[in-house]
Every structure is written in C-alpha cells, then in structure tokens.
Amino acid sequence: MSVGLYPVLVVHDGGLIREIVRQDDGFVKNIGYDVSEPLIGNGILRTSGAVWKKHRAIMDKAFSSAV
C-alpha cells in the first residue's frame, strides 16, 4: 500500500503490534512520522531513544494489571 509516493505498511495483528511497540530498534521512523506530527503529536509513535523509553515506561504502568 502507499500514500502518495510513500509506501505504507498497515499492521493489524495484535502480536505484531505488540512486537513493534516494545522494540525501539529495527523499526525506522521515516518521513511519514514527520508528516504526521500535527495529527498524532510527539508521543511514543514518533519518538525514539531516551524519549521513547520514557514514554514506554509511562505506558507500561498504565496497562499493568498490578495498578
């Protein structure tokens, strides 16, 4: 699938989404993420590195059954 000139991969399998969200390496955030900033902001989907890890830690707490 593509959006304009850019190829897009749509993932709808829960296991694959879990895999993508839990890993900060191996999934390059390209120009599509830059274009999407006005729509989705600068949260876990757009960030990487230390900022991604901080956002991920916050999300882990929110979805933990030990809350």
SVG drawing of the C-alpha trace seen along z (x, -y; Angstrom):
<svg xmlns="http://www.w3.org/2000/svg" viewBox="-6 -20 24 32">
<polyline fill="none" stroke="black" stroke-width="0.4" points="0.0,0.0 1.2,-3.5 0.2,-7.1 1.2,-9.3 4.8,-8.4 5.5,-6.7 5.0,-3.0 2.9,-2.2 2.7,1.0 -0.5,1.5 -0.3,3.9 -3.5,5.3 -2.2,8.4 -2.1,7.9 1.1,9.9 2.9,8.0 1.8,4.7 3.0,5.7 6.4,6.6 6.6,3.2 5.6,1.2 8.0,2.9 11.1,2.5 12.8,-0.8 15.4,0.7 14.8,2.1 11.8,0.0 12.9,-3.2 10.6,-6.1 10.7,-7.8 9.2,-10.9 5.7,-9.6 6.2,-10.2 7.4,-13.7 4.3,-14.5 2.0,-13.0 3.2,-15.3 0.3,-17.7 -2.1,-14.8 -0.5,-12.5 1.8,-14.8 5.3,-13.9 4.4,-10.8 5.6,-7.2 4.7,-6.7 7.1,-9.4 10.0,-9.3 13.0,-7.1 15.9,-6.7 15.6,-8.1 12.3,-9.9 10.7,-6.7 11.9,-4.8 10.4,-7.4 7.0,-7.3 7.1,-3.5 7.7,-3.3 4.7,-5.5 2.5,-3.3 3.7,-0.1 2.3,-1.5 -1.0,-2.4 -1.5,1.1 -0.1,3.1 -2.5,5.4 -0.7,4.5 -2.1,0.9"/>
</svg>
